[in-house]
Amino acid sequence: MFGGGGKQDAVKEMLAKGALIIDVRTPDEYRSGHITNSVNIPLNLLPGKVNDLKRKNKPIITCCRSGARSGMAADQLKSAGIEVMNGGGWDSLEAMMAK
């Protein structure tokens, strides 16, 4: 679908710009495993954090378990004018970051 490492390249580019990784799973899911230095903001709490995230003036990579919730989170943040990409499932995102 992305071919030639497209998504991996996009992730690395975002990280090079100082991107924050926001994990939108529940706190229990997050505790069961997560990307080091990611921030847990459950999807239902994200609307209340948008202004704080905007003030950080950094791109954001969202992640969750499968990519569905992180896609919804990315749409919300994009609508607020934040540079964002859906990183998908946290474990596959972590694997991409390690390559």
C-alpha positions, 0 to 999 in steps of 0.5 A, spaced: 500 500 500 505 504 501 511 501 497 518 503 498 517 504 506 513 510 505 509 510 512 516 508 515 519 514 511 514 519 514 514 516 521 522 517 521 521 524 518 516 526 523 520 524 529 526 528 526 522 534 526 521 532 534 514 529 533 510 527 539 507 520 540 500 520 543 497 513 544 490 514 545 488 507 548 485 506 555 490 507 561 489 499 562 491 498 555 497 503 555 500 500 562 500 493 558 505 495 553 507 502 550 512 506 546 517 509 550 516 516 551 509 516 548 504 520 552 497 516 554 491 521 552 485 516 551 481 518 545 475 520 549 479 525 553 483 528 547 478 534 545 480 537 552 487 536 550 487 539 543 489 546 545 495 544 550 498 540 544 497 545 539 501 550 544 507 545 544 507 546 536 510 540 534 507 534 529 504 528 532 504 521 531 498 518 534 497 510 535 493 505 539 491 498 538 489 497 531 489 504 528 482 505 528 482 510 534 488 513 532 485 515 525 479 518 529 484 522 533 489 524 527 482 527 524 481 531 530 488 534 531 488 535 523 481 539 524 485 543 529 490 545 525 496 540 528 500 537 523 499 529 525 499 522 522 496 516 524 501 511 526 497 505 527 498 500 532 503 502 537 507 495 536 507 496 529 509 503 529 514 501 534 517 496 530 518 501 524 521 506 529 526 501 530 528 499 523 
